[in-house]
Amino acid sequence: LLSLPPPYITALMRPLTNHSLKLETIQSDNYFLRKQMTDFFQNLQKHEKKDETGTATLKISLKNFVRSGKIDGKTDGDNLLLRFLWFHLKEFQPENYSKVFEMFREQGIVIDSTIGGKEQNASSPIEKHPIFIFRLLERPADVVETKWQTKCQENTNYFELRIELQAGCPDSLAVAFAAKCHALGNCLEAWKHEATVATKKDIHWIHAELIRTRRQHDYILFAVRTAESQESDEYSKFLFSLA
């Protein structure tokens, strides 16, 4: 990604980070979006399904992408969502999509996660899909109850690490830190600056969150609750990998 010219990187990122594309726009049958879809399918050289089916499939993928950054299917030249988002980049050929996504993964802006798919719980099999992290939403102020419970259950061990940032926390740092935690297991809940993850056997619960305070310094919280008597060094290795 860093080897590409800055204007080209901007052109690739712009449709992915276009927050004017909202769920309401997709659901309301917006005229401009409908026209974009019509133009897209008319110019699509290779599409095996009928227009109506393709439009419905694309709308579902757009909704998933807007809700959580989920990218349905493989990140290659046959991906309908990517072909639509990058339709205006005539010089960017679909056969290069996979290479670009490899670079996105190396930079940490695309991760594999369970969030955004079917309803997840701690005992669900871990099946992951690509997520574009900068499409994750801010947690609304009215969302108070989350998957991460305020109090620990009985017979539960708890430890936390706080990374204080005296000069404030860059937004991209908090987003990237929370996104990294998705790799630790089954992501039960994810927002732009936080994530709650459970291991496959529900032995460990992990939570990462940016905490903004008025009187003290902002800090990034990394917390683990476990039913085991001893903590695994897995999390120490994970934290050292972020340094």
Disulfide bonds with the S-S distance in Angstrom:
none
